[in-house]
Amino acid sequence: MAPGVNGSGTPMTRTQVVDAYFMEHRARLLDVAAFLDRVDRAAVGDDDFRMRAFRAAVSILGDGRPDRARRVLELLSDPSTDLVAKAGMKGATGAHDPAKGGG
């Protein structure tokens, strides 16, 4: 069954969506809260671009405007279109660093 569709193939009501998905997303919110608590307890240091992007994404979640998933993804994505000869590191950082150019 597709997300947001009930057993009869019709769109779910808000109550049905909340009934089906609330507990899963409640747990995810607790994970985010625990992560932010760990960051706050860590040794004092500069807030890097990832945490600035993370906090901006959290702000988007609560703004009540539509298309939150798209806007968060765009916020965290590298907007540049130029190819690079070699990636700067093996793994992804999970957020775009504006200081590195692009967008």
C-alpha positions in Angstrom: 0.0 0.0 0.0 1.4 3.4 -1.0 2.0 5.9 1.8 -1.0 8.2 2.3 -3.4 5.7 0.7 -5.7 3.5 2.7 -6.6 -0.1 2.0 -9.3 0.9 -0.5 -6.9 2.9 -2.6 -8.3 6.3 -1.6 -6.3 9.1 0.1 -6.0 8.8 3.9 -7.6 11.3 6.2 -5.3 13.3 8.5 -6.4 11.2 11.4 -5.5 8.0 9.4 -2.1 9.5 8.5 -1.4 10.4 12.2 -2.6 7.0 13.4 -0.3 5.2 10.9 2.9 7.3 11.2 2.9 9.3 14.4 4.9 6.9 16.7 7.6 6.4 14.0 8.1 10.1 13.7 7.8 10.8 17.4 10.9 8.5 17.8 12.7 10.4 15.0 12.0 13.7 16.8 13.4 12.3 20.0 16.6 11.2 18.1 17.0 14.8 16.8 16.5 16.2 20.3 19.1 13.8 21.7 21.5 14.8 18.9 21.1 18.5 19.6 21.6 17.8 23.4 24.9 16.0 22.6 26.0 18.9 20.5 25.2 21.4 23.2 27.1 19.3 25.8 30.2 19.0 23.6 33.2 21.1 24.2 32.8 24.7 23.1 33.8 25.3 19.5 32.7 26.9 16.3 29.3 26.1 14.9 30.2 24.7 11.5 28.2 24.9 8.3 26.5 21.5 9.0 25.0 22.7 12.2 24.0 26.0 10.7 22.2 24.1 7.9 20.7 21.7 10.4 19.2 24.5 12.5 17.9 26.2 9.4 16.2 22.9 8.4 14.6 22.5 11.8 13.2 26.0 11.3 11.7 25.0 8.0 10.0 22.1 9.7 8.1 24.4 12.0 7.2 27.2 9.6 3.9 25.8 8.6 4.5 26.4 4.9 4.1 23.6 2.3 6.8 21.6 0.5 9.0 21.2 3.6 10.7 18.1 2.3 11.7 19.8 -0.9 12.9 23.0 0.9 15.0 21.0 3.4 16.5 18.9 0.6 17.4 22.1 -1.4 18.9 23.7 1.7 21.2 20.8 2.4 22.1 20.1 -1.3 25.0 21.5 -3.2 23.5 23.9 -5.8 26.5 24.0 -8.0 26.5 22.5 -11.5 30.2 22.6 -12.2 32.0 19.2 -12.2 34.9 18.8 -9.9 38.1 16.9 -11.0 38.3 15.1 -7.7 36.1 15.0 -4.6 37.7 16.7 -1.5 37.0 13.7 0.7 35.8 10.2 0.6 32.4 10.6 2.3 29.7 13.1 2.0 29.2 15.9 4.6 25.4 15.9 4.4 25.1 19.6 3.9 26.4 22.2 1.4 29.2 24.4 2.7 28.5 27.9 1.2 32.2 28.8 1.8 33.2 26.2 -0.7 31.3 28.0 -3.5 28.3 27.2 -5.6 24.8 28.7 -5.0 
